């Protein structure tokens, strides 16, 4: 007997039953043991609160199968209700803001966030194919059109991004600068010049611009000849032997005027020296999204935006 046909007899409790036609447009069943006939009750549609269902899916980390057992509906119905959820974004009123901007990668697309450091709120977002300066520029222009006055910007060290708005104080994230230097000289350098440069970077967040500039200039004078050492390759062309250390030094020199903006505006504005607030948001979102693997891109974006409350 097919499993879907097996019904329990209401009189004798036997499962040896069969379908027995329809009466009043409803399916009737007959027991083969006691020959009792009864009409199946009409099925009532399960009422599901879409908001609670999506909250369990996104915040409480329940999978499709777990939601199916909890709400007594099929997995396909769970997906249908989740797709019905509409994200609402409560836009804040125009006000003065200190803008944090950063972008992270979600396997097939990039998420660009704009966060207000004063009120710790996400005020804009963009789902983009790549991280570009034009994407940041368009997002900042959207904020300006919405009558928000940007007092300062905190961003990573993308080339061209620090000088995009010369009239707005732009602070480079000191954590990103440390990561740039770490890529060039590694986390545990072996050479003595690299060790000293790494020690300088360890107290970057605990010093001021004047002291750091002096220390960096003294380091350069001490190892100038070493940095300028050249070799010759097989094609009889000269090259710098310590190119990675030179790149680390010139990266600091190039970004020096943007590393301590938060101290220059200390009395007027409370500017953070890193974009760690956005990084914490990214880590939280990625943890929640990783719990629901193999989501389609549109459902993944919808989940991310619901976690951002936008």
Protein Blocks (a to p, Z undefined) as FASTA:
>chain_A
ZZklpccdfklopabdcdebjeehiacdddfklopacdddddddddddfklmmmmmmmno
pafklmmmmnopafklmmmmmmmpccddddddddddddddddddehjaccdddddfklop
afbdcddfbdcfklmmmmmmmmmmnopacfbdcddfbehjlmmmmmbccdddfklmmmmm
mmmnojbdfblklmmmmmmmmmmmmccfklmmmmmmmmmmmmmmmmmpccddfkopacdf
klmlmmmmmmmmmmmmmmmmmmmmmmmpccdfbfklmmmmmmmmmmmmmmmghiafklmm
mmmmmmnoZZ
